[in-house]
Amino acid sequence: KTRLAWHADLAVCASPFTAAELHRHSGYPQDRIRIIPYAVNTSHLEHRSASVELDSLRNQLRLTGKRVLLYVGRIAGHKRIDLLIAALAKLAAHNPDLCLLIVGNPNATQTTKDLTAQLRSQAQALGIAERVIFAGEAFNVAPYYELADIFVQASQHEGFCVPLIESMA
């Protein structure tokens, strides 16, 4: 895959991490790599959701009276959602109102389906299945960020993490 870079006069990467990966894996010259971060439009996060909408979502997800750890993103192995579930299990005894809300498409690919099944099994084995909520894919993530007490991300690596930028917004 990285051999294609050698056909370009210049490579543009979204982050220093991605640029370093390109150079490390292909030997592509660093002086021919430019970093231009993704532009993340956060204007859709500026307006607060109506309390009725938030209450409805909170009820739908069984989050009324709960404190929410929020993960937004792809369900993939390197995202280490398993670590988030393990962390919740460690916190569960002293935080009975704490839960993990996972917003991401659990059916994107067969690999995603298999991983989601493994994550559900992990939560079940740890006795916290009712505290790990898979909300599915969301085209409007703003209300989920509003429901959250804390945004959590445990990725092994990220080229660029749009949900992190959104959560800060």
N, C-alpha and C positions, 0 to 999 in steps of 0.2 A: 504493500500500500504506500509506503513512504517513498518508493522509487519514483512515483509520479511527480514529487516535488522537484526533482532535478530537471523537469521540463519547463519549469517556471523561472522567470528572471528574478522574481521576488515572491516570498511566501508571507502571507498575512495570518497571524494567529490572534486568538481572542485573549490570551493571557500569557504571562511569563512561563507558567507551568507548561502550557501547550507548546510554546516555542522551544523550551528546553527539551521536551519529549521529541519534537521533530528533529532537533539537532542530534540528540542522543541516539535515536533509533536509525537515523538515515545518514548522519554526517553532513547534512545540509548546512552550508556556511551560515554562521550567526550574523554576519554582516549583510546577508540577503534575507533576513527575517525581520519583519516589523510586527509590532504588537498594537492592535487596535481593539480595545475592549468592546464587547457588545454594548450597544445603546439599549438601556432598559427603560422603557416607558412605564413610569409608575403613577401616571395620572389617574388610572382606574382605581388606585388605592387611596386617593386623597379624600374621597367623599365617603363618609360613614354610612353603613347600611342602616336602614330603619330598624328600630328595636323589635318591631313585630317580625320582620324578616329574620333577624338573629335569633329571636325566641323560637321561631318555627324551626329553623335549622338545628338549634340546640336540642329541641324536643325530638326531632327526626333522628338525630344521631345519639340520643340518650345521654346528653351531656349536661342536663340541668343539674346545677349544684356541683359540677365537677371542675377541677383544674385541668387544663389541657396542654399537653406537650404536642406540638404540631410538627409533622414532617410533610413537606410538599415536594413532589418530584417523581421521577421514574422509579419503578420498583425493579431494582437491579442489584446484583450481588455486591458490586463495589460501593453501593450506597450504604451498606452495612446497617440496614434496618434491623437486622438480628441483634446488633449491639444496643439499639434503642429499646428493643423489647427486653433484653437482659437487664438494662439499666432500670427500666420500669419495674421489673420483678424485684430488684434490690430495694427500690424505694417504696414498694407497695405496702409493706407492713406498717410503716410509720406515716404513710400518706394515703389513707383510704379513699380520698376523693380524686386521686391523680389517675389520668388515663392518657393514652397515646392515640392521637388521631392521625391517620395516614391518608393523605390525599394524593392519589396517583392511580393510573389505569392498571388494575390487576389482570386484565385480559389482553394486553397489548400484543403479546406473543406467547407461544407455548412455554418458553423459558420463564416469562413473567408469571404465567399461571402456575407453573411448578414452584417457583420461588414463593409466591403468595401462599400456596398450600403449605410449604415448609414453615413459613413465618406464622401461619395460623396454628400449625402443630406445635411449634415452639411455645407460643403463648399459652396454648392448652396445657402443655407439659409443665409449664411454670406456674400454672394456676391463675393466670391473669387474662384469659381469653376474653372475658367480658369487658376488660379495660383497654383492649387493643381494637380500635375501630377503623375498618377500611372503608373510607367514604367513597372511593372510586374516583373517576376522573372528574375534574371540575373546570369548566370553561371560565367561570368567574371565581377566582380564588380569594378575592377581597373579604368576603364574609368569614372564611375559614381563618384568615389571619386575625380578624377581629375577635373570633371566639378563643383564640389561643392565649395562654398565659406566657408560654415560652415556645420559640421556634427552635427545633433541634435538627442537627445535621451531623452525621457520623461518617461521611464518605471517606474511603481510603484515599481517593484523589478526585479532583474536580478540575476540569479545564476552566470552567467559569460557572458559577452557581447563581442562576437567575433567582430561584426562590430565596436565597440569602439576601440578595439586594431588595427583593420585594418585601421580605419580613422587616428589614431595616426601615423601609419607607413607611 
